[in-house]
């Protein structure tokens, strides 16, 4: 089909794809522009005693609660259709364990050898383990669940690459060596979700990656 013929075709837009693209883009922008969406510590004076970051709560709402509500109330779909299920748990556990074994040495070398990584992550020790767990649970559902399986309905396996693009761009501002790798890491996480039909296993891998990186960069594992 020529470019002219393509232009002359009637425009038929998939409204669910439009919702996915618009909502995901706005959620990422709102997250980037607002340090805190709501005065949680003012509304709940004892909030800080829990050790949870208010930013993590914001992201849980943006990346987990909002997509789930849209899935249920707007798309009229079950959460499992967006990867919110155990899926192929046997393959998931094998892939998770294999990824941890392969990734750990690389993370060790990069986190110890990069001053940028150490400067960025050594300040985040206080987020372990619950802040990183909540943060990455919503983050992985957003990319490897909601976006991946939502886009796959229209684009098939190409959705694995498509969801990796906003995932990589969302890392801008982090150490360059990490950000440059995320287009490939995003694809790998997406493939695991595709293989298992669940975002849970990419979440477990990502939680390990995030927590292990913080511990190594902060020097807490440096003497082992």
C-alpha positions as CSV (number, residue, x, y, z in Angstrom):
1,X,0.0,0.0,0.0
2,X,1.4,3.4,-1.0
3,X,1.5,6.4,1.3
4,X,-1.3,8.1,-0.7
5,X,-3.5,5.0,-0.4
6,X,-2.8,4.9,3.3
7,X,-3.8,8.5,3.8
8,X,-7.0,8.0,1.8
9,X,-8.1,5.2,4.0
10,X,-11.0,5.9,6.4
11,X,-9.7,6.6,9.9
12,X,-10.9,4.0,12.3
13,X,-9.5,4.5,15.8
14,X,-9.7,1.9,18.6
15,X,-11.1,3.8,21.5
16,X,-9.6,1.4,24.1
17,X,-6.1,1.9,22.6
18,X,-6.7,5.7,22.8
19,X,-7.6,5.4,26.4
20,X,-4.5,3.3,27.1
21,X,-2.2,5.8,25.4
22,X,-3.8,9.0,26.8
23,X,-4.2,7.8,30.4
24,X,-0.7,6.2,30.5
25,X,0.9,9.3,29.1
26,X,-0.9,11.7,31.5
27,X,-0.1,9.4,34.5
28,X,3.6,9.5,33.7
29,X,3.6,13.3,33.2
30,X,1.6,13.9,36.4
31,X,4.0,11.7,38.3
32,X,7.0,13.6,36.9
33,X,5.6,17.1,37.6
34,X,4.3,16.6,41.1
35,X,6.4,15.6,44.1
36,X,3.2,15.0,46.0
37,X,-0.3,14.8,44.7
38,X,-2.1,15.0,48.0
39,X,-1.0,16.2,51.5
40,X,-1.1,12.7,52.9
41,X,0.8,13.6,56.1
42,X,-1.6,16.5,56.8
43,X,-4.7,14.3,56.3
44,X,-3.2,11.4,58.3
45,X,-0.8,12.8,60.9
46,X,0.5,9.4,61.8
47,X,1.4,8.5,58.2
48,X,5.2,9.0,58.5
49,X,5.3,6.5,61.4
50,X,4.5,3.8,58.9
51,X,7.8,4.5,57.0
52,X,5.9,4.7,53.7
53,X,6.8,7.4,51.2
54,X,3.9,9.7,50.2
55,X,5.3,9.5,46.6
56,X,4.9,5.7,46.7
57,X,1.2,6.2,47.6
58,X,0.7,8.6,44.8
59,X,2.3,6.1,42.3
60,X,0.2,3.3,43.7
61,X,-2.9,5.3,42.9
62,X,-1.6,6.3,39.4
63,X,-0.2,3.0,38.3
64,X,-2.3,0.4,40.1
65,X,-5.6,1.7,41.3
66,X,-6.4,3.9,38.3
67,X,-5.7,1.3,35.6
68,X,-7.6,-1.4,37.6
69,X,-10.6,0.9,37.8
70,X,-10.5,1.7,34.1
71,X,-10.1,-2.1,33.4
72,X,-13.2,-2.9,35.5
73,X,-15.5,0.1,34.9
74,X,-14.6,1.4,31.5
75,X,-13.2,-1.6,29.5
76,X,-15.5,-4.0,31.4
77,X,-12.8,-6.6,31.6
78,X,-11.5,-8.9,34.3
79,X,-8.1,-7.9,35.9
80,X,-6.8,-11.2,34.6
81,X,-7.1,-9.9,31.1
82,X,-4.6,-7.2,32.1
83,X,-2.2,-9.7,33.5
84,X,-3.4,-9.5,37.1
85,X,-3.2,-13.2,37.7
86,X,-0.8,-16.0,38.6
87,X,-0.7,-17.2,35.0
88,X,1.9,-19.9,34.2
89,X,3.3,-19.9,37.7
90,X,5.8,-22.8,37.1
91,X,7.4,-21.0,34.2
92,X,7.2,-17.8,36.2
93,X,9.2,-19.1,39.1
94,X,11.8,-20.7,36.9
95,X,12.2,-17.5,34.9
96,X,12.4,-15.4,38.1
97,X,15.0,-17.5,39.7
98,X,17.0,-17.7,36.5
99,X,16.9,-13.9,36.0
100,X,18.0,-13.3,39.6
101,X,21.0,-15.6,39.2
102,X,22.0,-14.0,35.9
103,X,21.4,-10.4,36.9
104,X,22.9,-10.3,40.3
105,X,26.6,-10.3,39.2
106,X,26.0,-7.6,36.6
107,X,24.2,-5.4,39.2
108,X,27.0,-6.0,41.6
109,X,29.7,-4.8,39.2
110,X,27.7,-1.8,37.9
111,X,26.5,-0.6,41.3
112,X,29.9,-0.8,42.8
113,X,31.7,0.6,39.8
114,X,29.5,3.5,38.9
115,X,29.8,6.6,41.0
116,X,26.5,7.9,39.5
117,X,24.7,4.8,40.6
118,X,26.1,5.0,44.1
119,X,25.2,8.7,44.5
120,X,21.6,8.1,43.2
121,X,20.8,4.9,45.1
122,X,22.6,5.3,48.4
123,X,19.9,7.8,49.6
124,X,17.1,5.3,49.1
125,X,18.0,2.8,51.7
126,X,15.1,4.0,53.8
127,X,12.7,2.7,51.1
128,X,13.5,-0.9,51.7
129,X,11.6,-3.1,51.6
130,X,8.0,-1.8,51.6
131,X,8.4,1.4,49.6
132,X,10.2,-0.4,46.7
133,X,7.6,-3.3,46.9
134,X,4.6,-1.0,46.6
135,X,6.3,1.3,44.1
136,X,7.4,-1.5,41.7
137,X,4.1,-3.5,42.1
138,X,2.1,-0.7,40.6
139,X,4.9,0.2,38.2
140,X,5.0,-3.4,36.8
141,X,1.2,-3.7,36.6
142,X,1.1,-0.5,34.7
143,X,3.7,-1.5,32.0
144,X,3.8,-5.3,32.0
145,X,0.1,-5.8,32.7
146,X,-2.2,-3.0,31.7
147,X,-0.2,-1.5,28.8
148,X,1.3,-4.8,27.5
149,X,-1.9,-6.8,27.3
150,X,-4.0,-3.8,26.4
151,X,-1.8,-3.0,23.4
152,X,-1.5,-6.7,22.5
153,X,-5.2,-6.9,21.7
154,X,-4.4,-4.6,18.8
155,X,-0.8,-5.2,18.0
156,X,0.0,-8.7,19.2
157,X,3.5,-9.5,20.3
158,X,4.8,-6.1,19.1
159,X,3.2,-4.8,22.3
160,X,6.3,-6.1,24.1
161,X,8.4,-3.5,22.4
162,X,5.7,-0.8,22.5
163,X,5.4,-0.9,26.3
164,X,9.2,-0.8,26.7
165,X,9.3,2.7,25.1
166,X,7.5,4.7,27.8
167,X,9.1,2.5,30.4
168,X,12.6,3.6,29.1
169,X,11.6,7.2,28.8
170,X,10.2,7.2,32.4
171,X,13.8,6.5,33.6
172,X,15.2,9.8,32.3
173,X,16.8,11.5,35.2
174,X,18.2,8.3,36.7
175,X,21.9,7.4,36.1
176,X,22.6,7.3,32.3
177,X,24.0,3.7,32.4
178,X,20.8,2.5,33.9
179,X,18.5,4.5,31.6
180,X,20.2,3.4,28.4
181,X,19.7,-0.2,29.4
182,X,16.0,0.1,30.1
183,X,14.7,-0.3,26.5
184,X,16.2,-3.8,26.6
185,X,15.3,-4.5,30.2
186,X,11.7,-3.3,29.5
187,X,11.5,-5.7,26.6
188,X,12.9,-8.6,28.7
189,X,10.4,-7.9,31.5
190,X,7.6,-7.7,28.9
191,X,8.7,-11.0,27.4
192,X,8.5,-12.7,30.8
193,X,5.0,-11.2,31.3
194,X,4.0,-12.4,27.8
195,X,5.3,-15.9,28.4
196,X,3.6,-16.3,31.8
197,X,0.5,-14.1,31.0
198,X,1.1,-12.3,34.3
199,X,2.9,-9.1,35.5
200,X,3.8,-10.8,38.8
201,X,7.0,-12.4,37.7
202,X,8.5,-9.3,36.1
203,X,7.5,-7.5,39.4
204,X,9.5,-10.1,41.5
205,X,12.5,-9.7,39.2
206,X,12.3,-5.9,39.2
207,X,11.9,-5.8,43.0
208,X,15.0,-7.8,43.4
209,X,16.9,-5.6,40.9
210,X,15.8,-2.4,42.7
211,X,16.5,-3.7,46.2
212,X,19.8,-5.3,45.4
213,X,21.0,-2.2,43.5
214,X,20.2,0.0,46.5
215,X,21.9,-2.4,49.0
216,X,25.1,-2.6,46.8
217,X,25.2,1.1,45.9
218,X,24.8,2.0,49.6
219,X,27.7,-0.3,50.5
220,X,25.5,-2.4,52.8
221,X,26.7,-5.6,50.9
222,X,30.2,-4.3,50.3
223,X,31.9,-6.4,52.9
224,X,30.3,-9.7,51.8
